[in-house]
Amino acid sequence: MTDSSKNPALRGAGAIACIVAAGIVWSLMYAQRILWSTNVVTPVLFDHGLSAVELHAPKGWTNEWCGSCHQKEFEQWHNSKHAAAGSNTNFEAQFLEAAGGRAQWCLNCHAPANYGASNHASMEPKEIDNLFVARPAWLTSGVDCLSCHVRDGQVLGTNVTTPGQAAHPMREAPELSTAEFCGGCHQFAHKPRQFPDSFRGRLQQASLIELVEQNRVSGDALRCHDCHLPAGSHTMSGGYDRELVRDALGLTLAASWQPELNAIQLVVAVSVQGVGHRVPGGEHFFRYLSIRTTLHDASGNVVTPRKQSSGAVDVTPAARPLVVGELPHVEEIRKRLGDFERGTESGVSPTPDTRLNPNETREFVYLVPLVQADIGKSLKASTTLWYHVLDPEEAKRFHLSTEGLSWKLHRVMSEVVTDTKAVQKTNVNR
C-alpha cells in the first residue's frame, strides 16, 4: 500500500485540491455578498401569512387600553372591517371549509395575534371546529391596535413623542407609513398542504406589486395610505366602502343611429382614476365588476335585435364593434386563479385577467341591428355598472346569503331617434 504522506506527488495534488476548493468557497461567498448587497430589504411587520405575530405585550395592554388615550383612532378601528377580519361570517365559512381552508396561514392575516406562533403555515390549527364557538379575544379583535403597533413590548409609531414615551415604551417605526407594510398581508399566495413548494407560485392578491409597477410607469409615489388611511384615519376604508369604490370609477354611454346598417351603435366607456392598483382590487374570485347594457322602447320593453347571418353587417375593421344578438348584454371585469381559471371543462384556456389598470379608460363598442318595427322610433339605451363584493356563486358554495353582495354604482342613459342621421349623446347618471 502506498503511503500518500510520503509521496511528494500525492501531497502536491492534495495541496492543489485544497487551494482550488478554498478558492471556490471564497468565490461563492463573495458572489453571495454581492447578491445580498443588491437585495432591497424592506422592514415590514407582517410576512404574508407565514407566521403569527408575537407581541410580547405587557399584561394589561389591550385595544381598550390603547383607546383610553387614542379614543378617535380606537373608535375608527372598532368600526372598521379590520376589526372584524377574524370574526365575520364570510371568513368563518371559508376558513372552516375542508377543501381550501383550515390552515394556520388564514389566521395569521385575519387575526395575527393568534396562538399559532409555533405552527407551520400550512398546519391545521388546534381545536379549529370550536374556535368560532369559544371566540377568543384575539379572534374577535381581528387586525387590531396591538397587531400593527406592538412588538417586543414596545409601541411602534412614526412619531415618537415625550408624552408617548412617558405612557409606554416606544420605538420609531417608519415602516408603518410604507406600502410594503400593508403588503405584508395584502399580497400573498395560497399556501396549500404541499407548502412551501408552491408558495412562490401565482399570487392570489398582488396589490403591492401592482402599486409599485404603477408608480414606476407614472412616476408617482402613491402609498396605500393615501386612499385607505387618509389623514391617518383608522377606518381603513377599502373594497367594502361603496362611496370609495363609486368615486374611483366612471361610466359614459353614447348612442348613435347608423342608417346604412339599420342599427344602433353603442359606445360604453368605463374608467378608473386615482387608484394605485388594478380594479377591482383584493382577492381574485371574490370581487368583480359587471356592465349591463340594453335598449328599451317608449313602453319600457327591451328591444330584440334583428337576427344576423354571418357577415351580414358590413362594418369597418377599425371600429370592430361587437354585433349584439341578445339584450341585455353583460360584460364582466374580473380575475380568476387556479381551478377558477378554466371552470370544469378540461383543456379550456385560462380565463384572462380583465381587470382595469390604474387610470385606464376602456371602451366597449356594440352594434344592435333593429327589426323593421323598431325603426322610426325613439329608443332609450342604458348601461349600468355593478360592483360585486363576492361572487354570488361563491357565496352559495359557502352557504352564505347573497343579499347585498351586488351594488349599483352608476347608471347612464342615452336617447336615440332611429330615423335620422343625427347623433344623440345624452348622459344621465342615476
Order of alpha helices (4+ residues) and beta strands (2+ residues): alpha-alpha-alpha-alpha-alpha-alpha-alpha-alpha-beta-beta-alpha-beta-alpha-beta-beta-alpha-alpha-alpha-beta-beta-beta-beta-beta-alpha-beta-beta-alpha-beta-beta
